[in-house]
Amino acid sequence: MVPGKDELPRVFEVRVPPEWIDYNGHMGDFAYNIAFTRAGDGLYELFGLAPAYRQSTNCTIYTLVTRTR
């Protein structure tokens, strides 16, 4: 593997905040959806779909369905 060439880009990285932890000490279901949304936003920015693009084109991307199992 060539560093920087064969690696996947990091689009989101965060320590799990205490408010994302449920009563069992695990990351809550709702928190996975927050993390996936923020990672998606980071991925979109790699393709030039940042807030500036949305403002200039009046176009956006939205999530139609999310399933957490």
N, CA, C and O atoms as a printed pandas DataFrame, in Angstrom:
     atom_number atom_name residue_name chain_id  residue_number  x_coord  y_coord  z_coord
0              1         N          MET        A               1    0.833   -1.181    0.000
1              2        CA          MET        A               1    0.000    0.000    0.000
2              3         C          MET        A               1    0.881    1.249    0.000
3              4         O          MET        A               1    1.828    1.341    0.782
4              5         N          VAL        A               2    0.583    2.179   -0.847
5              6        CA          VAL        A               2    1.323    3.433   -0.924
6              7         C          VAL        A               2    0.592    4.464   -0.058
7              8         O          VAL        A               2   -0.567    4.773   -0.331
8              9         N          PRO        A               3    1.251    5.009    0.991
9             10        CA          PRO        A               3    0.568    5.984    1.858
10            11         C          PRO        A               3    0.030    7.167    1.063
11            12         O          PRO        A               3    0.724    7.733    0.218
12            13         N          GLY        A               4   -1.197    7.523    1.344
13            14        CA          GLY        A               4   -1.818    8.656    0.687
14            15         C          GLY        A               4   -2.442    8.328   -0.657
15            16         O          GLY        A               4   -3.277    9.084   -1.154
16            17         N          LYS        A               5   -2.047    7.209   -1.251
17            18        CA          LYS        A               5   -2.587    6.857   -2.560
18            19         C          LYS        A               5   -3.611    5.731   -2.456
19            20         O          LYS        A               5   -4.672    5.795   -3.077
20            21         N          ASP        A               6   -3.299    4.716   -1.682
21            22        CA          ASP        A               6   -4.175    3.555   -1.593
22            23         C          ASP        A               6   -5.063    3.569   -0.346
23            24         O          ASP        A               6   -5.787    2.606   -0.093
24            25         N          GLU        A               7   -5.011    4.634    0.419
25            26        CA          GLU        A               7   -5.817    4.715    1.627
26            27         C          GLU        A               7   -7.126    5.438    1.344
27            28         O          GLU        A               7   -7.201    6.313    0.481
28            29         N          LEU        A               8   -8.130    5.060    2.071
29            30        CA          LEU        A               8   -9.400    5.778    1.962
30            31         C          LEU        A               8   -9.281    7.123    2.665
31            32         O          LEU        A               8   -8.581    7.225    3.673
32            33         N          PRO        A               9   -9.936    8.140    2.167
33            34        CA          PRO        A               9   -9.857    9.456    2.815
34            35         C          PRO        A               9  -10.612    9.450    4.141
35            36         O          PRO        A               9  -11.640    8.786    4.278
36            37         N          ARG        A              10  -10.099   10.188    5.102
37            38        CA          ARG        A              10  -10.823   10.382    6.363
38            39         C          ARG        A              10  -11.740   11.572    6.178
39            40         O          ARG        A              10  -11.287   12.692    5.944
40            41         N          VAL        A              11  -13.013   11.323    6.284
41            42        CA          VAL        A              11  -13.969   12.406    6.072
42            43         C          VAL        A              11  -14.621   12.858    7.371
43            44         O          VAL        A              11  -15.255   13.912    7.416
44            45         N          PHE        A              12  -14.467   12.063    8.430
45            46        CA          PHE        A              12  -15.047   12.425    9.728
46            47         C          PHE        A              12  -14.338   11.635   10.811
47            48         O          PHE        A              12  -14.146   10.425   10.693
48            49         N          GLU        A              13  -13.958   12.324   11.852
49            50        CA          GLU        A              13  -13.316   11.669   12.990
50            51         C          GLU        A              13  -13.719   12.424   14.246
51            52         O          GLU        A              13  -13.620   13.650   14.304
52            53         N          VAL        A              14  -14.171   11.689   15.243
53            54        CA          VAL        A              14  -14.628   12.326   16.480
54            55         C          VAL        A              14  -14.524   11.330   17.635
55            56         O          VAL        A              14  -14.690   10.125   17.442
56            57         N          ARG        A              15  -14.254   11.832   18.811
57            58        CA          ARG        A              15  -14.406   11.015   20.016
58            59         C          ARG        A              15  -15.890   11.011   20.340
59            60         O          ARG        A              15  -16.567   12.032   20.213
60            61         N          VAL        A              16  -16.381    9.874   20.751
61            62        CA          VAL        A              16  -17.803    9.773   21.048
62            63         C          VAL        A              16  -18.111   10.629   22.277
63            64         O          VAL        A              16  -17.592   10.372   23.363
64            65         N          PRO        A              17  -18.957   11.650   22.101
65            66        CA          PRO        A              17  -19.302   12.514   23.235
66            67         C          PRO        A              17  -20.130   11.746   24.272
67            68         O          PRO        A              17  -20.862   10.826   23.909
68            69         N          PRO        A              18  -20.027   12.106   25.539
69            70        CA          PRO        A              18  -20.787   11.413   26.586
70            71         C          PRO        A              18  -22.296   11.391   26.327
71            72         O          PRO        A              18  -22.973   10.428   26.685
72            73         N          GLU        A              19  -22.817   12.439   25.711
73            74        CA          GLU        A              19  -24.262   12.481   25.461
74            75         C          GLU        A              19  -24.713   11.503   24.377
75            76         O          GLU        A              19  -25.912   11.306   24.179
76            77         N          TRP        A              20  -23.770   10.897   23.683
77            78        CA          TRP        A              20  -24.095    9.875   22.682
78            79         C          TRP        A              20  -24.144    8.477   23.296
79            80         O          TRP        A              20  -24.491    7.518   22.607
80            81         N          ILE        A              21  -23.809    8.346   24.560
81            82        CA          ILE        A              21  -23.766    7.046   25.216
82            83         C          ILE        A              21  -25.124    6.762   25.862
83            84         O          ILE        A              21  -25.694    7.619   26.537
84            85         N          ASP        A              22  -25.632    5.543   25.644
85            86        CA          ASP        A              22  -26.940    5.192   26.202
86            87         C          ASP        A              22  -26.806    4.600   27.608
87            88         O          ASP        A              22  -25.710    4.534   28.164
88            89         N          TYR        A              23  -27.909    4.182   28.154
89            90        CA          TYR        A              23  -27.952    3.660   29.521
90            91         C          TYR        A              23  -27.213    2.330   29.683
91            92         O          TYR        A              23  -26.965    1.903   30.810
92            93         N          ASN        A              24  -26.858    1.674   28.586
93            94        CA          ASN        A              24  -26.073    0.433   28.639
94            95         C          ASN        A              24  -24.576    0.694   28.487
95            96         O          ASN        A              24  -23.774   -0.239   28.515
96            97         N          GLY        A              25  -24.200    1.966   28.324
97            98        CA          GLY        A              25  -22.792    2.297   28.140
98            99         C          GLY        A              25  -22.315    2.145   26.701
99           100         O          GLY        A              25  -21.112    2.156   26.438
100          101         N          HIS        A              26  -23.255    2.004   25.770
101          102        CA          HIS        A              26  -22.934    1.870   24.347
102          103         C          HIS        A              26  -23.310    3.150   23.613
103          104         O          HIS        A              26  -24.082    3.966   24.115
104          105         N          MET        A              27  -22.756    3.309   22.429
105          106        CA          MET        A              27  -23.177    4.435   21.593
106          107         C          MET        A              27  -24.626    4.192   21.183
107          108         O          MET        A              27  -24.961    3.134   20.650
108          109         N          GLY        A              28  -25.481    5.184   21.438
109          110        CA          GLY        A              28  -26.907    5.039   21.148
110          111         C          GLY        A              28  -27.202    4.971   19.662
111          112         O          GLY        A              28  -26.437    5.470   18.837
112          113         N          ASP        A              29  -28.324    4.346   19.334
113          114        CA          ASP        A              29  -28.735    4.222   17.926
114          115         C          ASP        A              29  -28.784    5.581   17.239
115          116         O          ASP        A              29  -28.313    5.726   16.111
116          117         N          PHE        A              30  -29.344    6.560   17.904
117          118        CA          PHE        A              30  -29.467    7.901   17.319
118          119         C          PHE        A              30  -28.100    8.480   16.966
119          120         O          PHE        A              30  -27.967    9.216   15.988
120          121         N          ALA        A              31  -27.085    8.148   17.766
121          122        CA          ALA        A              31  -25.750    8.705   17.564
122          123         C          ALA        A              31  -25.095    8.162   16.289
123          124         O          ALA        A              31  -24.326    8.869   15.638
124          125         N          TYR        A              32  -25.396    6.918   15.936
125          126        CA          TYR        A              32  -24.867    6.378   14.681
126          127         C          TYR        A              32  -25.380    7.200   13.504
127          128         O          TYR        A              32  -24.638    7.469   12.560
128          129         N          ASN        A              33  -26.636    7.592   13.559
129          130        CA          ASN        A              33  -27.185    8.399   12.461
130          131         C          ASN        A              33  -26.529    9.771   12.406
131          132         O          ASN        A              33  -26.295   10.294   11.317
132          133         N          ILE        A              34  -26.230   10.360   13.545
133          134        CA          ILE        A              34  -25.514   11.638   13.563
134          135         C          ILE        A              34  -24.128   11.460   12.943
135          136         O          ILE        A              34  -23.716   12.255   12.098
136          137         N          ALA        A              35  -23.414   10.419   13.364
137          138        CA          ALA        A              35  -22.062   10.172   12.848
138          139         C          ALA        A              35  -22.085    9.905   11.343
139          140         O          ALA        A              35  -21.245   10.431   10.612
140          141         N          PHE        A              36  -23.031    9.098   10.874
141          142        CA          PHE        A              36  -23.118    8.800    9.439
142          143         C          PHE        A              36  -23.437   10.058    8.646
143          144         O          PHE        A              36  -22.900   10.256    7.557
144          145         N          THR        A              37  -24.310   10.913    9.184
145          146        CA          THR        A              37  -24.650   12.164    8.507
146          147         C          THR        A              37  -23.428   13.064    8.376
147          148         O          THR        A              37  -23.170   13.615    7.305
148          149         N          ARG        A              38  -22.687   13.210    9.447
149          150        CA          ARG        A              38  -21.499   14.072    9.406
150          151         C          ARG        A              38  -20.423   13.494    8.495
151          152         O          ARG        A              38  -19.727   14.241    7.807
152          153         N          ALA        A              39  -20.283   12.179    8.484
153          154        CA          ALA        A              39  -19.321   11.558    7.570
154          155         C          ALA        A              39  -19.756   11.764    6.117
155          156         O          ALA        A              39  -18.926   12.015    5.244
156          157         N          GLY        A              40  -21.047   11.658    5.869
157          158        CA          GLY        A              40  -21.567   11.910    4.523
158          159         C          GLY        A              40  -21.277   13.324    4.072
159          160         O          GLY        A              40  -20.891   13.547    2.925
160          161         N          ASP        A              41  -21.463   14.289    4.975
161          162        CA          ASP        A              41  -21.159   15.679    4.638
162          163         C          ASP        A              41  -19.687   15.834    4.263
163          164         O          ASP        A              41  -19.355   16.546    3.316
164          165         N          GLY        A              42  -18.812   15.168    5.007
165          166        CA          GLY        A              42  -17.380   15.226    4.688
166          167         C          GLY        A              42  -17.079   14.604    3.334
167          168         O          GLY        A              42  -16.244   15.114    2.587
168          169         N          LEU        A              43  -17.746   13.516    3.017
169          170        CA          LEU        A              43  -17.550   12.862    1.722
170          171         C          LEU        A              43  -18.048   13.751    0.585
171          172         O          LEU        A              43  -17.391   13.871   -0.449
172          173         N          TYR        A              44  -19.200   14.368    0.778
173          174        CA          TYR        A              44  -19.729   15.257   -0.262
174          175         C          TYR        A              44  -18.759   16.393   -0.565
175          176         O          TYR        A              44  -18.606   16.797   -1.718
176          177         N          GLU        A              45  -18.106   16.903    0.473
177          178        CA          GLU        A              45  -17.156   18.002    0.271
178          179         C          GLU        A              45  -15.986   17.579   -0.617
179          180         O          GLU        A              45  -15.437   18.400   -1.352
180          181         N          LEU        A              46  -15.599   16.298   -0.554
181          182        CA          LEU        A              46  -14.531   15.808   -1.438
182          183         C          LEU        A              46  -14.917   15.934   -2.914
183          184         O          LEU        A              46  -14.058   16.058   -3.787
184          185         N          PHE        A              47  -16.208   15.899   -3.170
185          186        CA          PHE        A              47  -16.712   15.994   -4.542
186          187         C          PHE        A              47  -17.174   17.407   -4.892
187          188         O          PHE        A              47  -17.827   17.624   -5.912
188          189         N          GLY        A              48  -16.825   18.364   -4.031
189          190        CA          GLY        A              48  -17.177   19.750   -4.306
190          191         C          GLY        A              48  -18.595   20.128   -3.925
191          192         O          GLY        A              48  -19.091   21.175   -4.340
192          193         N          LEU        A              49  -19.248   19.292   -3.144
193          194        CA          LEU        A              49  -20.631   19.557   -2.763
194          195         C          LEU        A              49  -20.693   20.159   -1.357
195          196         O          LEU        A              49  -21.435   19.692   -0.493
196          197         N          ALA        A              50  -19.907   21.187   -1.160
197          198        CA          ALA        A              50  -19.831   21.889    0.127
198          199         C          ALA        A              50  -20.933   22.941    0.203
199          200         O          ALA        A              50  -21.642   23.163   -0.779
200          201         N          PRO        A              51  -21.085   23.592    1.358
201          202        CA          PRO        A              51  -22.122   24.627    1.492
202          203         C          PRO        A              51  -22.059   25.714    0.409
203          204         O          PRO        A              51  -23.102   26.200   -0.031
204          205         N          ALA        A              52  -20.868   26.098   -0.019
205          206        CA          ALA        A              52  -20.752   27.131   -1.061
206          207         C          ALA        A              52  -21.408   26.675   -2.361
207          208         O          ALA        A              52  -22.070   27.469   -3.030
208          209         N          TYR        A              53  -21.233   25.414   -2.722
209          210        CA          TYR        A              53  -21.874   24.868   -3.923
210          211         C          TYR        A              53  -23.388   24.920   -3.776
211          212         O          TYR        A              53  -24.095   25.334   -4.695
212          213         N          ARG        A              54  -23.876   24.503   -2.630
213          214        CA          ARG        A              54  -25.325   24.492   -2.410
214          215         C          ARG        A              54  -25.900   25.904   -2.488
215          216         O          ARG        A              54  -26.980   26.109   -3.042
216          217         N          GLN        A              55  -25.186   26.865   -1.938
217          218        CA          GLN        A              55  -25.672   28.247   -1.972
218          219         C          GLN        A              55  -25.650   28.817   -3.383
219          220         O          GLN        A              55  -26.558   29.555   -3.765
220          221         N          SER        A              56  -24.628   28.486   -4.160
221          222        CA          SER        A              56  -24.517   29.068   -5.501
222          223         C          SER        A              56  -25.430   28.397   -6.530
223          224         O          SER        A              56  -25.802   29.020   -7.524
224          225         N          THR        A              57  -25.793   27.131   -6.300
225          226        CA          THR        A              57  -26.615   26.399   -7.270
226          227         C          THR        A              57  -28.046   26.168   -6.809
227          228         O          THR        A              57  -28.910   25.793   -7.601
228          229         N          ASN        A              58  -28.289   26.396   -5.524
229          230        CA          ASN        A              58  -29.591   26.111   -4.929
230          231         C          ASN        A              58  -29.950   24.634   -5.058
231          232         O          ASN        A              58  -31.126   24.281   -5.145
232          233         N          CYS        A              59  -28.933   23.773   -5.072
233          234        CA          CYS        A              59  -29.114   22.326   -5.132
234          235         C          CYS        A              59  -28.513   21.709   -3.869
235          236         O          CYS        A              59  -27.591   22.264   -3.271
236          237         N          THR        A              60  -29.033   20.588   -3.485
237          238        CA          THR        A              60  -28.518   19.923   -2.299
238          239         C          THR        A              60  -28.702   18.417   -2.415
239          240         O          THR        A              60  -29.347   17.922   -3.340
240          241         N          ILE        A              61  -28.131   17.709   -1.471
241          242        CA          ILE        A              61  -28.309   16.257   -1.361
242          243         C          ILE        A              61  -29.012   16.018   -0.042
243          244         O          ILE        A              61  -28.706   16.672    0.955
244          245         N          TYR        A              62  -29.938   15.101   -0.029
245          246        CA          TYR        A              62  -30.632   14.781    1.206
246          247         C          TYR        A              62  -30.748   13.271    1.345
247          248         O          TYR        A              62  -30.623   12.528    0.371
248          249         N          THR        A              63  -30.985   12.844    2.549
249          250        CA          THR        A              63  -31.142   11.410    2.833
250          251         C          THR        A              63  -32.618   11.069    2.778
251          252         O          THR        A              63  -33.433   11.667    3.480
252          253         N          LEU        A              64  -32.949   10.116    1.948
253          254        CA          LEU        A              64  -34.333    9.694    1.822
254          255         C          LEU        A              64  -34.671    8.633    2.868
255          256         O          LEU        A              64  -35.737    8.672    3.482
256          257         N          VAL        A              65  -33.748    7.682    3.067
257          258        CA          VAL        A              65  -33.985    6.590    4.007
258          259         C          VAL        A              65  -32.692    6.286    4.747
259          260         O          VAL        A              65  -31.613    6.280    4.154
260          261         N          THR        A              66  -32.808    6.034    6.041
261          262        CA          THR        A              66  -31.675    5.575    6.839
262          263         C          THR        A              66  -32.151    4.385    7.664
263          264         O          THR        A              66  -33.216    4.432    8.281
264          265         N          ARG        A              67  -31.360    3.325    7.670
265          266        CA          ARG        A              67  -31.697    2.146    8.475
266          267         C          ARG        A              67  -30.482    1.776    9.329
267          268         O          ARG        A              67  -29.374    1.592    8.824
268          269         N          THR        A              68  -30.718    1.677   10.596
269          270        CA          THR        A              68  -29.677    1.258   11.514
270          271         C          THR        A              68  -30.085   -0.087   12.084
271          272         O          THR        A              68  -31.157   -0.223   12.674
272          273         N          ARG        A              69  -29.220   -1.083   11.903
273          274        CA          ARG        A              69  -29.558   -2.431   12.399
274          275         C          ARG        A              69  -28.594   -2.844   13.460
275          276         O          ARG        A              69  -28.708   -3.943   14.003
